[in-house]
Structures are given as structure tokens and as C-alpha cells.
Amino acid sequence: MSKRQKFTPEFRAEAVELVISSQKSLVEVAASLGINEGTLGNWVRAYRTEHPEAETEERGPVEWAQYEKLRKELLEVKRENDFLKDVSAYFASNSKK
């Protein structure tokens, strides 16, 4: 029984970028990275489905992965900031009593 490999989103994005931007075939890229060609094909298909406009834009899979990572970080920072505002307002109102 073999274990499933886990790949980071960054690795996936870079692999997809290689397929899309290079003159190499999907099979060649998969072999050079040491991953199954079906797995890489699924990643490329998923990227193209999620980003149909990406084929005409300058952004590649790596840029999209970075964008998504930064977007998630921004949401988390905003949530933390809102929480800290609420906490400081709570303590400010209790200190006046």
C-alpha cells in the first residue's frame, strides 16, 4: 500500500505554470517533476476551469496562487483587527465605571 503524496499549493501552481508557459508537454513536465501525469493534468484542468480568463491575461498559476494566499492573509488580518477593536472598546467602556 503506497502513501499519497501531499503537494503544497505553491508547488502545484509552479507545476501548472511550467505546463502552461513552457514548450514542454504535460507528460514531460510531470516526468521532470517526478509526479504522475494524471495528477498534473488534473491540476492544469482545474486551473483552467477556475481561471478561464487567465489564458489571455498576464497572470499565471504562480501569480494566482500568490494572490489567493495574500487575499486569505488579508481577510485574517482584518478579522484580527476587528476583534482587537471590539476588545479595546470593551475594556475602554469598563474602565470608565
RANOR-V252154 format. One record per backbone hydrogen bond with DSSP energy under -1.0 kcal/mol. NH is the residue of the N-H (numbers start at 1). CO is the residue of the C=O. Records with the same first field share a line. If there is no record, write none. Layout:
# RANOR-V252154
NH: CO, CO
This chain:
# RANOR-V252154
12: 8
13: 9
14: 10
15: 11
16: 12
17: 13
18: 14
19: 15
20: 16
21: 17
22: 18
29: 25
30: 26
31: 27
32: 28
33: 29
34: 30
35: 30
40: 36
41: 37
42: 38
43: 39
44: 40
45: 41
46: 42
47: 43
48: 44
49: 45
50: 46
51: 47
54: 51
56: 53
57: 53
64: 60
65: 61
66: 62
67: 63
68: 64
69: 65
70: 66
71: 67
72: 68
73: 69
74: 70
75: 71
76: 72
77: 73
78: 74
79: 75
80: 76
81: 77
82: 78
83: 79
84: 80
85: 81
86: 82
87: 83
88: 84
89: 85
90: 86
91: 87
92: 88
93: 89
94: 90
95: 91
